[in-house]
Amino acid sequence: MLNVAYSGEIQDPWGNTRVGFEVTGKKINRKDFGISFGMVSENRCVLLGYDVDIQAQTEFVKQVAAIAVA
């Protein structure tokens, strides 16, 4: 399950409308998706683990409708 939070709406310097969202999710295990390789350092420390936290910040720009010129 992913949690989505609305970050707000702004007008950028070029007059475009932008909206932002932050997405977070539970920890997933890479092995559940068939990704089973890992990395361990020379002193046996885990460099690439199997648990992954999902976090994303995204921004969308509203498109202006194109006007056909005859």
WOVEN-V215901 format. One line per field, one symbol per residue. phi: phi as a letter, one per 20 degrees, with the letter a starting at -180 (. if undefined). burial: I if it has 16 or more other ideal C-beta (glycine too) atoms within 10 Angstrom, else O. A space follows every 50 residues. Layout:
phi=???
burial=???
This chain:
phi=.ddcdfepccdefeneecccbddcbffddgffdnddfbccffemefecee eceebbccccdfeeffdfde
burial=OOOOOOOOOOOOOOOOOOOOOOOOOOOOOOOOOOOOOOOOOOOOOOOOOO OOOOOOOOOOOOOOOOOOOO
